[in-house]
Amino acid sequence: MPSYRQNSLVVDLNVLPSIPDIEIIRMFLTKDVALDFSKVRNLQLNISMNQVIIEMATPDQAAEIAGTHSAKHYIIRRRHAAIAPENCTLDKNALLQRRR
């Protein structure tokens, strides 16, 4: 297995009709996921694939977040529709993984 990108997470937002506003994503990561931004190396919004890529400082931190928060949250859009984001997965092979 490659040694690169083992500390990266992918939050797949493909179930949403459009990618949420950056402020909604920030609130989701800070309040629901309780992401400690002091442990984040890089945060990338991939608009074309409707994903948020989070690079953590260590692979253990990424695995803990993925294990704790995978498929356990939702984002409320336009005050009436609650749509669940797909799994928060580890990006172990530098491939963006989409679960269907």
Backbone hydrogen bonds in HBPLUS format (Angstrom, degrees):
<---DONOR---> <-ACCEPTOR-->    atom                        ^
c    i                          cat <-CA-CA->   ^        H-A-AA   ^      H-
h    n   atom  resd res      DA  || num        DHA   H-A  angle D-A-AA Bond
n    s   type  num  typ     dist DA aas  dist angle  dist       angle   num
A0056-MET N   A0007-ASN O   2.78 MM  49  5.36 168.1  1.79 165.4 161.9     1
A0091-ASP N   A0008-SER O   2.96 MM  83  5.40 169.2  1.97 139.4 140.2     2
A0009-LEU N   A0054-ILE O   2.71 MM  45  5.01 154.4  1.77 144.8 154.0     3
A0054-ILE N   A0009-LEU O   2.89 MM  45  5.01 161.1  1.93 139.5 145.9     4
A0010-VAL N   A0089-THR O   2.82 MM  79  5.33 150.5  1.91 153.5 162.5     5
A0089-THR N   A0010-VAL O   3.00 MM  79  5.33 150.0  2.09 150.9 149.5     6
A0011-VAL N   A0052-VAL O   2.82 MM  41  5.04 167.4  1.84 152.2 156.6     7
A0052-VAL N   A0011-VAL O   2.97 MM  41  5.04 154.1  2.04 136.9 145.3     8
A0086-GLU N   A0012-ASP O   3.10 MM  74  5.38 132.6  2.34 162.0 169.6     9
A0013-LEU N   A0050-ASN O   2.78 MM  37  5.20 154.2  1.84 162.2 167.7    10
A0016-LEU N   A0013-LEU O   3.11 MM   3  5.76 162.1  2.14 118.4 123.9    11
A0024-ILE N   A0021-ASP O   3.01 MM   3  5.34 124.5  2.32 106.7 120.3    12
A0025-ILE N   A0021-ASP O   3.12 MM   4  6.52 157.0  2.18 153.7 160.6    13
A0026-ARG N   A0022-ILE O   2.90 MM   4  6.11 156.4  1.96 144.9 151.6    14
A0027-MET N   A0023-GLU O   2.97 MM   4  6.16 161.5  2.00 145.7 150.3    15
A0028-PHE N   A0024-ILE O   2.91 MM   4  6.09 154.9  1.98 145.0 152.3    16
A0029-LEU N   A0025-ILE O   2.94 MM   4  6.19 161.0  1.97 152.4 156.6    17
A0030-THR N   A0026-ARG O   2.92 MM   4  6.11 154.7  1.99 150.1 157.3    18
A0031-LYS N   A0027-MET O   2.82 MM   4  5.67 165.9  1.84 149.0 154.0    19
A0032-ASP N   A0028-PHE O   3.06 MM   4  5.19 129.4  2.32 120.6 134.8    20
A0033-VAL N   A0028-PHE O   3.13 MM   5  6.55 159.4  2.17 158.7 164.7    21
A0035-LEU N   A0029-LEU O   2.88 MM   6  5.62 176.9  1.88 160.3 160.0    22
A0039-LYS N   A0036-ASP O   2.96 MM   3  5.76 163.9  1.99 123.5 128.6    23
A0040-VAL N   A0037-PHE O   3.30 MM   3  4.96 162.0  2.34  95.9 101.1    24
A0057-ALA N   A0039-LYS O   2.89 MM  18  5.52 130.1  2.15 164.8 168.4    25
A0041-ARG N   A0055-GLU O   2.72 MM  14  5.43 152.5  1.79 151.2 160.1    26
A0042-ASN N   A0055-GLU O   3.28 MM  13  4.97 160.3  2.32 131.1 134.5    27
A0055-GLU N   A0042-ASN O   2.78 MM  13  4.97 176.8  1.79 155.5 156.5    28
A0044-GLN N   A0053-ILE O   2.82 MM   9  5.04 170.2  1.83 155.9 159.0    29
A0053-ILE N   A0044-GLN O   2.76 MM   9  5.04 167.1  1.77 158.3 161.0    30
A0046-ASN N   A0051-GLN O   2.79 MM   5  5.17 161.1  1.83 159.9 164.1    31
A0050-ASN N   A0046-ASN O   2.96 MM   4  5.83 107.8  2.50 138.8 157.0    32
A0051-GLN N   A0046-ASN O   3.09 MM   5  5.17 164.9  2.11 141.9 146.2    33
A0050-ASN N   A0047-ILE O   3.29 MM   3  4.92 156.0  2.35  95.7 102.8    34
A0062-ALA N   A0058-THR O   3.35 MM   4  6.71 158.5  2.40 147.1 152.4    35
A0063-ALA N   A0059-PRO O   2.92 MM   4  6.16 161.1  1.96 152.1 157.1    36
A0064-GLU N   A0060-ASP O   2.96 MM   4  6.11 153.9  2.03 144.9 151.7    37
A0065-ILE N   A0061-GLN O   3.11 MM   4  6.32 162.5  2.14 149.3 153.1    38
A0066-ALA N   A0062-ALA O   2.99 MM   4  6.17 168.1  2.00 153.2 156.9    39
A0067-GLY N   A0063-ALA O   2.92 MM   4  5.97 160.3  1.96 145.3 151.1    40
A0068-THR N   A0064-GLU O   2.97 MM   4  6.01 150.0  2.06 143.5 151.5    41
A0069-HIS N   A0065-ILE O   2.93 MM   4  5.88 160.3  1.97 153.8 158.1    42
A0070-SER N   A0066-ALA O   3.12 MM   4  5.35 135.3  2.33 139.3 142.1    43
A0072-LYS N   A0069-HIS O   3.37 MM   3  5.50 148.9  2.48 133.6 124.8    44
A0075-ILE N   A0083-ILE O   3.05 MM   8  5.66 177.7  2.05 147.2 146.5    45
A0083-ILE N   A0075-ILE O   3.13 MM   8  5.66 167.8  2.14 152.8 149.6    46
A0077-ARG N   A0081-ALA O   2.84 MM   4  5.37 167.8  1.85 167.5 164.8    47
A0081-ALA N   A0077-ARG O   3.26 MM   4  5.37 161.4  2.30 159.4 158.3    48
